[in-house]
Amino acid sequence: MAIFKPYKMFYRVTDITPEFLHTNGIKGLALDADNTLSEHHSQIAYDGVEQWLRDMERAGIKLKMVSNARARRVVPFANKLGLTFTSTALKPLPFGFWRAAKSMGLKVKEIGAVGDQLFTDMMGANLAGVKPLLVTPIKEEDGASFRLRRRLEKPLIKRYKEKSL
Ligand SMILES: [Mg+2]
């Protein structure tokens, strides 16, 4: 199951520090939107996210929103947060992350991919060769496909936690 494995797990995106990124050679972040920066489909970022984004930029970290959601969800949210973006990124395909690296002028291995899902964000990051950084979704989504994915994720996340990444 190495293909789903996070490089490091965080509780919230705002727990990722410039120090951690510098220590691990990460100069840019490809940020998932839903359940990473805000609740699913919400245009309102989680508490502290806007300040965290500015702190990251001040620390010289390049940022881009890379979301599987459609433009009508991603564009207003990215604009509000002052982020460039890729919508309909088709994670776990690696191309969105490769494009993000190219647009940041960074090597693939210098990118961290932050997201809440093993089967899209983490798998895509591993396939792309960027560093997968897992965060915990605060509120679970409705709908059968989400419920199935969350149920499949749980034992894996538990195992990764036991190995304390
Ligand atoms: Mg998500």
Backbone and ligand atoms as CSV (ligand in chain L), in Angstrom:
chain,resi,resn,atom,element,x,y,z
A,1,MET,N,N,0.828,-1.215,0.000
A,1,MET,CA,C,0.000,0.000,0.000
A,1,MET,C,C,0.864,1.267,0.000
A,2,ALA,N,N,2.104,1.115,-0.402
A,2,ALA,CA,C,3.022,2.274,-0.391
A,2,ALA,C,C,2.517,3.402,-1.285
A,3,ILE,N,N,1.708,3.056,-2.267
A,3,ILE,CA,C,1.248,4.070,-3.227
A,3,ILE,C,C,0.308,5.096,-2.580
A,4,PHE,N,N,-0.325,4.694,-1.460
A,4,PHE,CA,C,-1.241,5.620,-0.767
A,4,PHE,C,C,-0.572,6.319,0.407
A,5,LYS,N,N,0.656,5.957,0.673
A,5,LYS,CA,C,1.283,6.333,1.945
A,5,LYS,C,C,1.696,7.803,1.994
A,6,PRO,N,N,1.270,8.493,3.070
A,6,PRO,CA,C,1.732,9.868,3.226
A,6,PRO,C,C,3.213,9.905,3.622
A,7,TYR,N,N,3.866,10.981,3.233
A,7,TYR,CA,C,5.237,11.246,3.689
A,7,TYR,C,C,5.198,11.702,5.134
A,8,LYS,N,N,4.129,12.471,5.450
A,8,LYS,CA,C,3.951,12.974,6.819
A,8,LYS,C,C,2.472,13.291,7.023
A,9,MET,N,N,1.986,13.090,8.247
A,9,MET,CA,C,0.582,13.375,8.558
A,9,MET,C,C,0.476,14.566,9.488
A,10,PHE,N,N,-0.515,15.406,9.218
A,10,PHE,CA,C,-0.787,16.575,10.055
A,10,PHE,C,C,-2.259,16.566,10.435
A,11,TYR,N,N,-2.553,17.234,11.532
A,11,TYR,CA,C,-3.956,17.349,11.916
A,11,TYR,C,C,-4.654,18.350,10.989
A,12,ARG,N,N,-4.121,19.554,10.928
A,12,ARG,CA,C,-4.667,20.596,10.065
A,12,ARG,C,C,-3.578,21.117,9.141
A,13,VAL,N,N,-4.027,21.687,8.025
A,13,VAL,CA,C,-3.068,22.285,7.092
A,13,VAL,C,C,-2.225,23.357,7.808
A,14,THR,N,N,-2.866,24.041,8.756
A,14,THR,CA,C,-2.174,25.122,9.463
A,14,THR,C,C,-1.102,24.596,10.433
A,15,ASP,N,N,-1.042,23.271,10.614
A,15,ASP,CA,C,0.031,22.687,11.440
A,15,ASP,C,C,1.327,22.492,10.659
A,16,ILE,N,N,1.266,22.680,9.345
A,16,ILE,CA,C,2.476,22.565,8.525
A,16,ILE,C,C,3.286,23.852,8.693
A,17,THR,N,N,4.528,23.723,9.092
A,17,THR,CA,C,5.343,24.901,9.380
A,17,THR,C,C,6.414,25.104,8.313
A,18,PRO,N,N,6.836,26.360,8.129
A,18,PRO,CA,C,7.956,26.620,7.227
A,18,PRO,C,C,9.198,25.820,7.628
A,19,GLU,N,N,9.389,25.610,8.925
A,19,GLU,CA,C,10.557,24.851,9.399
A,19,GLU,C,C,10.505,23.412,8.890
A,20,PHE,N,N,9.321,22.792,8.998
A,20,PHE,CA,C,9.179,21.429,8.485
A,20,PHE,C,C,9.499,21.391,6.987
A,21,LEU,N,N,8.971,22.366,6.254
A,21,LEU,CA,C,9.159,22.372,4.800
A,21,LEU,C,C,10.636,22.564,4.459
A,22,HIS,N,N,11.286,23.511,5.121
A,22,HIS,CA,C,12.712,23.757,4.849
A,22,HIS,C,C,13.532,22.508,5.151
A,23,THR,N,N,13.256,21.896,6.297
A,23,THR,CA,C,14.011,20.710,6.714
A,23,THR,C,C,13.877,19.576,5.713
A,24,ASN,N,N,12.701,19.509,5.056
A,24,ASN,CA,C,12.435,18.408,4.140
A,24,ASN,C,C,12.598,18.783,2.663
A,25,GLY,N,N,13.179,19.938,2.422
A,25,GLY,CA,C,13.482,20.338,1.048
A,25,GLY,C,C,12.263,20.668,0.214
A,26,ILE,N,N,11.173,21.073,0.881
A,26,ILE,CA,C,9.931,21.399,0.166
A,26,ILE,C,C,9.841,22.914,-0.013
A,27,LYS,N,N,9.749,23.352,-1.273
A,27,LYS,CA,C,9.734,24.788,-1.573
A,27,LYS,C,C,8.395,25.269,-2.121
A,28,GLY,N,N,7.503,24.329,-2.394
A,28,GLY,CA,C,6.189,24.689,-2.914
A,28,GLY,C,C,5.152,23.693,-2.452
A,29,LEU,N,N,3.898,24.178,-2.308
A,29,LEU,CA,C,2.807,23.299,-1.883
A,29,LEU,C,C,1.673,23.330,-2.908
A,30,ALA,N,N,1.223,22.144,-3.292
A,30,ALA,CA,C,0.022,21.987,-4.106
A,30,ALA,C,C,-1.101,21.640,-3.134
A,31,LEU,N,N,-2.050,22.554,-2.989
A,31,LEU,CA,C,-3.049,22.458,-1.927
A,31,LEU,C,C,-4.385,21.961,-2.456
A,32,ASP,N,N,-4.881,20.887,-1.887
A,32,ASP,CA,C,-6.238,20.437,-2.130
A,32,ASP,C,C,-7.194,21.487,-1.536
A,33,ALA,N,N,-8.413,21.558,-2.046
A,33,ALA,CA,C,-9.367,22.554,-1.538
A,33,ALA,C,C,-10.309,21.929,-0.500
A,34,ASP,N,N,-11.186,21.032,-0.951
A,34,ASP,CA,C,-12.242,20.499,-0.079
A,34,ASP,C,C,-11.674,19.648,1.054
A,35,ASN,N,N,-12.052,19.992,2.255
A,35,ASN,CA,C,-11.617,19.288,3.473
A,35,ASN,C,C,-10.137,19.476,3.789
A,36,THR,N,N,-9.489,20.361,3.056
A,36,THR,CA,C,-8.092,20.693,3.364
A,36,THR,C,C,-8.012,22.169,3.741
A,37,LEU,N,N,-8.572,23.027,2.875
A,37,LEU,CA,C,-8.586,24.467,3.157
A,37,LEU,C,C,-9.930,24.926,3.709
A,38,SER,N,N,-10.976,24.142,3.428
A,38,SER,CA,C,-12.327,24.490,3.885
A,38,SER,C,C,-13.166,23.228,3.950
A,39,GLU,N,N,-14.362,23.355,4.497
A,39,GLU,CA,C,-15.307,22.246,4.416
A,39,GLU,C,C,-15.675,22.003,2.960
A,40,HIS,N,N,-16.160,20.795,2.697
A,40,HIS,CA,C,-16.555,20.404,1.352
A,40,HIS,C,C,-17.505,21.436,0.741
A,41,HIS,N,N,-17.140,21.957,-0.445
A,41,HIS,CA,C,-17.966,22.909,-1.199
A,41,HIS,C,C,-18.100,24.275,-0.540
A,42,SER,N,N,-17.371,24.529,0.533
A,42,SER,CA,C,-17.515,25.823,1.194
A,42,SER,C,C,-16.513,26.831,0.641
A,43,GLN,N,N,-16.960,28.064,0.528
A,43,GLN,CA,C,-16.066,29.147,0.090
A,43,GLN,C,C,-15.374,29.798,1.289
A,44,ILE,N,N,-15.698,29.337,2.483
A,44,ILE,CA,C,-15.125,29.943,3.692
A,44,ILE,C,C,-13.996,29.060,4.213
A,45,ALA,N,N,-12.795,29.578,4.176
A,45,ALA,CA,C,-11.634,28.793,4.616
A,45,ALA,C,C,-11.729,28.511,6.106
A,46,TYR,N,N,-11.117,27.398,6.522
A,46,TYR,CA,C,-11.025,27.092,7.950
A,46,TYR,C,C,-10.311,28.230,8.674
A,47,ASP,N,N,-10.587,28.334,9.954
A,47,ASP,CA,C,-9.938,29.347,10.795
A,47,ASP,C,C,-8.418,29.274,10.651
A,48,GLY,N,N,-7.831,30.409,10.451
A,48,GLY,CA,C,-6.371,30.486,10.436
A,48,GLY,C,C,-5.733,30.203,9.095
A,49,VAL,N,N,-6.542,29.744,8.111
A,49,VAL,CA,C,-5.943,29.338,6.834
A,49,VAL,C,C,-5.391,30.547,6.065
A,50,GLU,N,N,-6.150,31.656,6.055
A,50,GLU,CA,C,-5.686,32.804,5.264
A,50,GLU,C,C,-4.377,33.353,5.817
A,51,GLN,N,N,-4.311,33.438,7.138
A,51,GLN,CA,C,-3.068,33.899,7.773
A,51,GLN,C,C,-1.920,32.925,7.483
A,52,TRP,N,N,-2.226,31.635,7.557
A,52,TRP,CA,C,-1.220,30.598,7.293
A,52,TRP,C,C,-0.677,30.719,5.863
A,53,LEU,N,N,-1.582,30.981,4.902
A,53,LEU,CA,C,-1.148,31.130,3.503
A,53,LEU,C,C,-0.156,32.286,3.367
A,54,ARG,N,N,-0.486,33.399,4.015
A,54,ARG,CA,C,0.404,34.570,3.940
A,54,ARG,C,C,1.734,34.279,4.630
A,55,ASP,N,N,1.671,33.565,5.760
A,55,ASP,CA,C,2.916,33.206,6.466
A,55,ASP,C,C,3.804,32.328,5.580
A,56,MET,N,N,3.180,31.399,4.872
A,56,MET,CA,C,3.927,30.513,3.971
A,56,MET,C,C,4.598,31.324,2.872
A,57,GLU,N,N,3.820,32.230,2.282
A,57,GLU,CA,C,4.372,33.050,1.193
A,57,GLU,C,C,5.538,33.891,1.706
A,58,ARG,N,N,5.373,34.425,2.907
A,58,ARG,CA,C,6.434,35.237,3.490
A,58,ARG,C,C,7.696,34.405,3.729
A,59,ALA,N,N,7.486,33.117,3.996
A,59,ALA,CA,C,8.627,32.207,4.206
A,59,ALA,C,C,9.213,31.729,2.875
A,60,GLY,N,N,8.648,32.231,1.746
A,60,GLY,CA,C,9.200,31.886,0.439
A,60,GLY,C,C,8.657,30.600,-0.155
A,61,ILE,N,N,7.575,30.095,0.422
A,61,ILE,CA,C,6.962,28.864,-0.093
A,61,ILE,C,C,5.982,29.232,-1.215
A,62,LYS,N,N,6.136,28.576,-2.360
A,62,LYS,CA,C,5.212,28.809,-3.472
A,62,LYS,C,C,3.951,27.974,-3.249
A,63,LEU,N,N,2.812,28.547,-3.611
A,63,LEU,CA,C,1.524,27.895,-3.323
A,63,LEU,C,C,0.670,27.814,-4.579
A,64,LYS,N,N,-0.070,26.727,-4.699
A,64,LYS,CA,C,-1.053,26.599,-5.776
A,64,LYS,C,C,-2.161,25.668,-5.308
A,65,MET,N,N,-3.389,26.027,-5.625
A,65,MET,CA,C,-4.510,25.141,-5.329
A,65,MET,C,C,-4.616,24.119,-6.465
A,66,VAL,N,N,-4.626,22.848,-6.113
A,66,VAL,CA,C,-4.768,21.783,-7.111
A,66,VAL,C,C,-5.943,20.919,-6.659
A,67,SER,N,N,-7.087,21.113,-7.304
A,67,SER,CA,C,-8.331,20.505,-6.840
A,67,SER,C,C,-8.988,19.705,-7.946
A,68,ASN,N,N,-9.633,18.624,-7.564
A,68,ASN,CA,C,-10.426,17.853,-8.519
A,68,ASN,C,C,-11.789,18.492,-8.774
A,69,ALA,N,N,-12.150,19.457,-7.961
A,69,ALA,CA,C,-13.459,20.087,-8.129
A,69,ALA,C,C,-13.481,20.921,-9.411
A,70,ARG,N,N,-14.694,21.238,-9.829
A,70,ARG,CA,C,-14.855,21.992,-11.072
A,70,ARG,C,C,-14.546,23.461,-10.869
A,71,ALA,N,N,-14.364,24.135,-11.995
A,71,ALA,CA,C,-13.977,25.553,-11.974
A,71,ALA,C,C,-14.953,26.396,-11.167
A,72,ARG,N,N,-16.244,26.099,-11.270
A,72,ARG,CA,C,-17.208,26.975,-10.592
A,72,ARG,C,C,-17.049,26.913,-9.073
A,73,ARG,N,N,-16.468,25.843,-8.535
A,73,ARG,CA,C,-16.182,25.770,-7.114
A,73,ARG,C,C,-14.793,26.374,-6.831
A,74,VAL,N,N,-13.842,26.064,-7.700
A,74,VAL,CA,C,-12.443,26.380,-7.408
A,74,VAL,C,C,-12.105,27.852,-7.671
A,75,VAL,N,N,-12.610,28.406,-8.775
A,75,VAL,CA,C,-12.180,29.752,-9.184
A,75,VAL,C,C,-12.482,30.812,-8.119
A,76,PRO,N,N,-13.737,30.913,-7.641
A,76,PRO,CA,C,-13.993,31.963,-6.637
A,76,PRO,C,C,-13.216,31.739,-5.346
A,77,PHE,N,N,-13.028,30.485,-4.960
A,77,PHE,CA,C,-12.344,30.176,-3.706
A,77,PHE,C,C,-10.854,30.523,-3.823
A,78,ALA,N,N,-10.246,30.116,-4.929
A,78,ALA,CA,C,-8.815,30.417,-5.139
A,78,ALA,C,C,-8.597,31.927,-5.224
A,79,ASN,N,N,-9.493,32.614,-5.918
A,79,ASN,CA,C,-9.375,34.079,-6.031
A,79,ASN,C,C,-9.473,34.732,-4.664
A,80,LYS,N,N,-10.410,34.258,-3.873
A,80,LYS,CA,C,-10.605,34.813,-2.540
A,80,LYS,C,C,-9.354,34.646,-1.680
A,81,LEU,N,N,-8.684,33.506,-1.845
A,81,LEU,CA,C,-7.499,33.216,-1.043
A,81,LEU,C,C,-6.213,33.737,-1.689
A,82,GLY,N,N,-6.340,34.309,-2.899
A,82,GLY,CA,C,-5.156,34.835,-3.572
A,82,GLY,C,C,-4.223,33.744,-4.069
A,83,LEU,N,N,-4.803,32.625,-4.501
A,83,LEU,CA,C,-3.991,31.502,-4.989
A,83,LEU,C,C,-4.213,31.279,-6.477
A,84,THR,N,N,-3.147,30.899,-7.177
A,84,THR,CA,C,-3.348,30.350,-8.518
A,84,THR,C,C,-3.870,28.929,-8.343
A,85,PHE,N,N,-4.410,28.359,-9.404
A,85,PHE,CA,C,-5.117,27.093,-9.203
A,85,PHE,C,C,-5.114,26.225,-10.452
A,86,THR,N,N,-5.363,24.957,-10.247
A,86,THR,CA,C,-5.781,24.020,-11.286
A,86,THR,C,C,-7.088,23.407,-10.803
A,87,SER,N,N,-8.143,23.516,-11.592
A,87,SER,CA,C,-9.389,22.823,-11.257
A,87,SER,C,C,-9.474,21.559,-12.108
A,88,THR,N,N,-10.416,20.679,-11.790
A,88,THR,CA,C,-10.555,19.388,-12.493
A,88,THR,C,C,-9.169,18.759,-12.691
A,89,ALA,N,N,-8.432,18.641,-11.611
A,89,ALA,CA,C,-7.031,18.202,-11.699
A,89,ALA,C,C,-6.882,16.711,-11.989
A,90,LEU,N,N,-7.973,15.947,-11.817
A,90,LEU,CA,C,-7.978,14.505,-12.115
A,90,LEU,C,C,-6.991,13.707,-11.255
A,91,LYS,N,N,-6.747,14.191,-10.005
A,91,LYS,CA,C,-5.982,13.349,-9.078
A,91,LYS,C,C,-6.743,12.028,-8.916
A,92,PRO,N,N,-6.174,10.866,-8.890
A,92,PRO,CA,C,-4.754,10.581,-8.659
A,92,PRO,C,C,-3.848,10.580,-9.892
A,93,LEU,N,N,-4.314,11.060,-11.028
A,93,LEU,CA,C,-3.363,11.198,-12.135
A,93,LEU,C,C,-2.319,12.250,-11.732
A,94,PRO,N,N,-1.081,12.075,-12.163
A,94,PRO,CA,C,0.005,12.932,-11.660
A,94,PRO,C,C,0.124,14.290,-12.344
A,95,PHE,N,N,-0.591,14.496,-13.446
A,95,PHE,CA,C,-0.307,15.650,-14.302
A,95,PHE,C,C,-0.504,16.996,-13.621
A,96,GLY,N,N,-1.541,17.097,-12.775
A,96,GLY,CA,C,-1.802,18.361,-12.079
A,96,GLY,C,C,-0.622,18.766,-11.213
A,97,PHE,N,N,0.007,17.782,-10.557
A,97,PHE,CA,C,1.157,18.076,-9.705
A,97,PHE,C,C,2.380,18.434,-10.544
A,98,TRP,N,N,2.552,17.764,-11.670
A,98,TRP,CA,C,3.685,18.087,-12.552
A,98,TRP,C,C,3.526,19.507,-13.106
A,99,ARG,N,N,2.296,19.848,-13.478
A,99,ARG,CA,C,2.060,21.210,-13.976
A,99,ARG,C,C,2.326,22.235,-12.886
A,100,ALA,N,N,1.904,21.907,-11.661
A,100,ALA,CA,C,2.125,22.826,-10.532
A,100,ALA,C,C,3.621,23.058,-10.335
A,101,ALA,N,N,4.409,21.977,-10.358
A,101,ALA,CA,C,5.862,22.107,-10.179
A,101,ALA,C,C,6.444,22.998,-11.268
A,102,LYS,N,N,6.022,22.747,-12.500
A,102,LYS,CA,C,6.544,23.521,-13.627
A,102,LYS,C,C,6.200,25.009,-13.468
A,103,SER,N,N,4.953,25.281,-13.097
A,103,SER,CA,C,4.532,26.681,-12.987
A,103,SER,C,C,5.235,27.376,-11.819
A,104,MET,N,N,5.670,26.613,-10.820
A,104,MET,CA,C,6.409,27.210,-9.700
A,104,MET,C,C,7.901,27.308,-9.989
A,105,GLY,N,N,8.341,26.707,-11.092
A,105,GLY,CA,C,9.760,26.688,-11.402
A,105,GLY,C,C,10.545,25.810,-10.436
A,106,LEU,N,N,9.897,24.773,-9.925
A,106,LEU,CA,C,10.532,23.879,-8.954
A,106,LEU,C,C,10.611,22.458,-9.509
A,107,LYS,N,N,11.526,21.685,-8.908
A,107,LYS,CA,C,11.588,20.271,-9.250
A,107,LYS,C,C,10.418,19.555,-8.578
A,108,VAL,N,N,10.002,18.461,-9.179
A,108,VAL,CA,C,8.882,17.693,-8.642
A,108,VAL,C,C,9.108,17.329,-7.172
A,109,LYS,N,N,10.327,16.919,-6.855
A,109,LYS,CA,C,10.591,16.473,-5.472
A,109,LYS,C,C,10.627,17.638,-4.477
A,110,GLU,N,N,10.607,18.873,-4.984
A,110,GLU,CA,C,10.575,20.036,-4.091
A,110,GLU,C,C,9.148,20.481,-3.750
A,111,ILE,N,N,8.159,19.708,-4.246
A,111,ILE,CA,C,6.749,20.038,-4.026
A,111,ILE,C,C,6.160,19.109,-2.953
A,112,GLY,N,N,5.356,19.681,-2.080
A,112,GLY,CA,C,4.541,18.890,-1.172
A,112,GLY,C,C,3.098,18.986,-1.635
A,113,ALA,N,N,2.397,17.865,-1.624
A,113,ALA,CA,C,0.980,17.858,-1.993
A,113,ALA,C,C,0.157,17.649,-0.726
A,114,VAL,N,N,-0.629,18.663,-0.365
A,114,VAL,CA,C,-1.427,18.594,0.850
A,114,VAL,C,C,-2.852,18.199,0.488
A,115,GLY,N,N,-3.374,17.164,1.157
A,115,GLY,CA,C,-4.746,16.756,0.891
A,115,GLY,C,C,-5.254,15.836,1.977
A,116,ASP,N,N,-6.556,15.536,1.901
A,116,ASP,CA,C,-7.199,14.738,2.960
A,116,ASP,C,C,-7.543,13.327,2.511
A,117,GLN,N,N,-7.307,12.989,1.231
A,117,GLN,CA,C,-7.755,11.672,0.752
A,117,GLN,C,C,-6.587,10.817,0.264
A,118,LEU,N,N,-6.589,9.570,0.705
A,118,LEU,CA,C,-5.519,8.653,0.293
A,118,LEU,C,C,-5.605,8.323,-1.192
A,119,PHE,N,N,-6.842,8.117,-1.685
A,119,PHE,CA,C,-6.988,7.544,-3.026
A,119,PHE,C,C,-6.965,8.593,-4.139
A,120,THR,N,N,-6.922,9.843,-3.768
A,120,THR,CA,C,-6.738,10.879,-4.796
A,120,THR,C,C,-5.445,11.645,-4.508
A,121,ASP,N,N,-5.438,12.376,-3.367
A,121,ASP,CA,C,-4.311,13.267,-3.073
A,121,ASP,C,C,-2.998,12.509,-2.846
A,122,MET,N,N,-3.035,11.509,-1.963
A,122,MET,CA,C,-1.792,10.823,-1.592
A,122,MET,C,C,-1.294,9.925,-2.721
A,123,MET,N,N,-2.232,9.207,-3.352
A,123,MET,CA,C,-1.841,8.344,-4.470
A,123,MET,C,C,-1.289,9.177,-5.630
A,124,GLY,N,N,-1.977,10.270,-5.939
A,124,GLY,CA,C,-1.513,11.143,-7.025
A,124,GLY,C,C,-0.132,11.710,-6.736
A,125,ALA,N,N,0.076,12.094,-5.474
A,125,ALA,CA,C,1.373,12.664,-5.089
A,125,ALA,C,C,2.474,11.618,-5.236
A,126,ASN,N,N,2.206,10.407,-4.775
A,126,ASN,CA,C,3.209,9.345,-4.901
A,126,ASN,C,C,3.493,9.024,-6.370
A,127,LEU,N,N,2.446,8.993,-7.184
A,127,LEU,CA,C,2.645,8.721,-8.613
A,127,LEU,C,C,3.453,9.833,-9.274
A,128,ALA,N,N,3.219,11.073,-8.827
A,128,ALA,CA,C,3.896,12.217,-9.439
A,128,ALA,C,C,5.327,12.373,-8.946
A,129,GLY,N,N,5.629,11.814,-7.769
A,129,GLY,CA,C,6.963,12.004,-7.196
A,129,GLY,C,C,7.075,13.233,-6.330
A,130,VAL,N,N,5.912,13.818,-5.948
A,130,VAL,CA,C,5.911,14.923,-4.985
A,130,VAL,C,C,5.655,14.335,-3.592
A,131,LYS,N,N,5.876,15.122,-2.558
A,131,LYS,CA,C,5.765,14.575,-1.195
A,131,LYS,C,C,4.327,14.686,-0.681
A,132,PRO,N,N,3.682,13.549,-0.393
A,132,PRO,CA,C,2.290,13.577,0.050
A,132,PRO,C,C,2.172,13.941,1.535
A,133,LEU,N,N,1.421,14.989,1.824
A,133,LEU,CA,C,1.210,15.464,3.199
A,133,LEU,C,C,-0.280,15.347,3.505
A,134,LEU,N,N,-0.629,14.450,4.429
A,134,LEU,CA,C,-2.033,14.148,4.711
A,134,LEU,C,C,-2.558,14.995,5.860
A,135,VAL,N,N,-3.741,15.565,5.674
A,135,VAL,CA,C,-4.428,16.256,6.760
A,135,VAL,C,C,-5.729,15.521,7.072
A,136,THR,N,N,-6.318,15.805,8.234
A,136,THR,CA,C,-7.522,15.117,8.682
A,136,THR,C,C,-8.758,15.907,8.282
A,137,PRO,N,N,-9.708,15.276,7.599
A,137,PRO,CA,C,-10.944,16.006,7.304
A,137,PRO,C,C,-11.711,16.276,8.595
A,138,ILE,N,N,-12.212,17.500,8.745
A,138,ILE,CA,C,-12.918,17.862,9.970
A,138,ILE,C,C,-14.326,17.277,9.961
A,139,LYS,N,N,-14.972,17.422,8.815
A,139,LYS,CA,C,-16.365,16.994,8.713
A,139,LYS,C,C,-16.486,16.060,7.519
A,140,GLU,N,N,-17.060,14.887,7.714
A,140,GLU,CA,C,-17.146,13.936,6.607
A,140,GLU,C,C,-18.277,14.313,5.662
A,141,GLU,N,N,-18.104,13.937,4.401
A,141,GLU,CA,C,-19.040,14.320,3.357
A,141,GLU,C,C,-20.239,13.387,3.341
A,142,ASP,N,N,-21.294,13.836,2.675
A,142,ASP,CA,C,-22.430,12.968,2.413
A,142,ASP,C,C,-22.169,12.207,1.115
A,143,GLY,N,N,-22.936,11.175,0.891
A,143,GLY,CA,C,-22.879,10.488,-0.397
A,143,GLY,C,C,-22.167,9.158,-0.300
A,144,ALA,N,N,-22.664,8.175,-1.084
A,144,ALA,CA,C,-22.187,6.791,-0.971
A,144,ALA,C,C,-20.725,6.641,-1.362
A,145,SER,N,N,-20.277,7.335,-2.411
A,145,SER,CA,C,-18.902,7.116,-2.874
A,145,SER,C,C,-17.903,7.652,-1.848
A,146,PHE,N,N,-18.258,8.774,-1.215
A,146,PHE,CA,C,-17.394,9.312,-0.160
A,146,PHE,C,C,-17.353,8.370,1.026
A,147,ARG,N,N,-18.533,7.862,1.399
A,147,ARG,CA,C,-18.573,6.961,2.558
A,147,ARG,C,C,-17.722,5.720,2.315
A,148,LEU,N,N,-17.814,5.182,1.097
A,148,LEU,CA,C,-17.018,3.997,0.760
A,148,LEU,C,C,-15.535,4.310,0.846
A,149,ARG,N,N,-15.111,5.434,0.262
A,149,ARG,CA,C,-13.683,5.781,0.276
A,149,ARG,C,C,-13.190,5.991,1.692
A,150,ARG,N,N,-14.016,6.686,2.502
A,150,ARG,CA,C,-13.596,6.916,3.887
A,150,ARG,C,C,-13.466,5.599,4.635
A,151,ARG,N,N,-14.390,4.652,4.354
A,151,ARG,CA,C,-14.329,3.380,5.058
A,151,ARG,C,C,-13.071,2.602,4.648
A,152,LEU,N,N,-12.712,2.702,3.377
A,152,LEU,CA,C,-11.510,1.999,2.906
A,152,LEU,C,C,-10.231,2.676,3.419
A,153,GLU,N,N,-10.311,3.992,3.584
A,153,GLU,CA,C,-9.118,4.734,4.043
A,153,GLU,C,C,-8.761,4.440,5.492
A,154,LYS,N,N,-9.805,4.265,6.299
A,154,LYS,CA,C,-9.592,4.265,7.753
A,154,LYS,C,C,-8.552,3.255,8.240
A,155,PRO,N,N,-8.661,1.968,7.832
A,155,PRO,CA,C,-7.641,1.028,8.343
A,155,PRO,C,C,-6.228,1.387,7.891
A,156,LEU,N,N,-6.106,1.935,6.687
A,156,LEU,CA,C,-4.775,2.322,6.206
A,156,LEU,C,C,-4.223,3.483,7.024
A,157,ILE,N,N,-5.059,4.494,7.257
A,157,ILE,CA,C,-4.610,5.659,8.021
A,157,ILE,C,C,-4.209,5.231,9.430
A,158,LYS,N,N,-4.998,4.310,9.988
A,158,LYS,CA,C,-4.687,3.816,11.321
A,158,LYS,C,C,-3.287,3.176,11.330
A,159,ARG,N,N,-3.025,2.386,10.299
A,159,ARG,CA,C,-1.726,1.720,10.227
A,159,ARG,C,C,-0.585,2.741,10.068
A,160,TYR,N,N,-0.826,3.746,9.216
A,160,TYR,CA,C,0.209,4.770,9.035
A,160,TYR,C,C,0.457,5.501,10.345
A,161,LYS,N,N,-0.633,5.743,11.091
A,161,LYS,CA,C,-0.493,6.451,12.376
A,161,LYS,C,C,0.319,5.622,13.348
A,162,GLU,N,N,0.085,4.310,13.350
A,162,GLU,CA,C,0.826,3.437,14.269
A,162,GLU,C,C,2.315,3.456,13.958
A,163,LYS,N,N,2.609,3.601,12.676
A,163,LYS,CA,C,4.024,3.719,12.301
A,163,LYS,C,C,4.528,5.138,12.536
A,164,SER,N,N,3.628,5.994,13.009
A,164,SER,CA,C,3.876,7.403,13.354
A,164,SER,C,C,4.805,8.103,12.378
A,165,LEU,N,N,4.201,8.450,11.245
A,165,LEU,CA,C,4.941,9.169,10.196
A,165,LEU,C,C,5.268,10.571,10.663
L,1,MG,MG,MG,-10.200,16.972,-0.342
